[in-house]
Amino acid sequence: MSLPNIQARESSLNQAILELARTEFVFGPYDPRALVLESCGPYYADEVAFWLGAELITGREEALARLADSLEPMYTFLEMGTMTVESFQVALTMKDPQGQLVSHWELRLGGPHATGIPLRWQTIRLWRNGVVIAERIANLS
């Protein structure tokens, strides 16, 4: 798959994540695992290697379920109205020397329980045949 096609898939996956973040759970079914798998699953290989911090998870369903579980407490704060999303965006996407696509993310929360300090992290994805075969999510200082 050519670099422009891989970059288009990366952009499409990032857009799916942004749209998932806008989901209103109060007015619909609250099943974060199913929603993450439905929205993001087609972008991942069945046997993806997925690092969430230092934790290695293998397999698409297991990896996306673990990701959904780690996001659930934040959704709870948002649904309770104790925090709001001021902005959520991909700040930068670039190709590293190993051919992986690196996206830098930023989330700014508002409300009485928010610190005002943006949360920043990066995703490093290795694509093959139109799907992610390896991904690492790491915090940025």
HELIX and SHEET records of a PDB file:
HELIX    1   1 LEU A    3  ALA A   21  1                                  19    
HELIX    2   2 PRO A   32  CYS A   40  1                                   9    
HELIX    3   3 GLY A   41  TYR A   43  5                                   3    
HELIX    4   4 ARG A   60  MET A   80  1                                  21    
SHEET    1   A 6 GLU A  55  THR A  58  0                                        
SHEET    2   A 6 TYR A  44  LEU A  52 -1                                        
SHEET    3   A 6 VAL A 131  ASN A 139  1                                        
SHEET    4   A 6 LEU A 119  ARG A 128 -1                                        
SHEET    5   A 6 LEU A 101  GLY A 110 -1                                        
SHEET    6   A 6 THR A  84  LYS A  95 -1                                        
END                                                                             
